[in-house]
Amino acid sequence: MAVPKRRTSKARHRKRFAQWALGPVKLVRCRHCGERHRPHEVCPYCGHYHNRHVTEPRLKAAE
């Protein structure tokens, strides 16, 4: 069984886990109503997905 030859230092360990941070949420504009929503999801403001009406809107558009 493989065993580490040297102990991993705190700096090396923390440097490896520093890459796990979450980035900002990506948003795209809806082709139908123009509101911003998450990509690959139904628009919560108009209920459209890929230019088709899928569901009833859940949110009111900011005016």
N, C-alpha and C positions, 0 to 999 in steps of 0.2 A: 504494500500500500504506500502511496506517495505521501511523504511528510515534508513540510517546509524546512529548509536548512537553517534559515534565519527568521527571527521574529519580524513581523511587519510593523514598521514604525507608525506612530499616531498620524504623522503628517502624510505618509503614503496612503494609509487607510482612509483618512478624511478627504484626501484629494480625489480618490476614486469615487466616493459617495457624494462629492460636491456636484457631480453631473446629473443627479436625480431630480433637480429642481424643476417644477412645472413652469412652463412658459405662459404668456398671455393667451387668452382664448381667441381663436381665429373667428372672424365674422365675415360674411359675404352679404351682398345686397340681393334681395328677392327680385326676381325678374318681373313679378306681377305687381307688387305694391311698392317696392323700393326700400322697404325697411331692412335693417340689418339683422341677420340671424345666423346660427351655426350652420356650417356646410353639411350637406348630405342629410339634412333633417327637414321635416315639414315646417314651413313658415308659420310661427305661432300667431302672426298678425292677420294673415289672409287665408291660411289653410291650404296653400298651393305647394306642390312638389313636382318639379320637372314640367312646368306649365300645365299641370292638371289640378283641378280642385279635389283634394283628398278628404279633408276634415273641416269641421267648423272652426273658426278662429277662436283661440283661447285668450288672447290678450288684445287690448285696445291699442291702436297706433298712437304714438306720441305726436301731438299736434302743436 
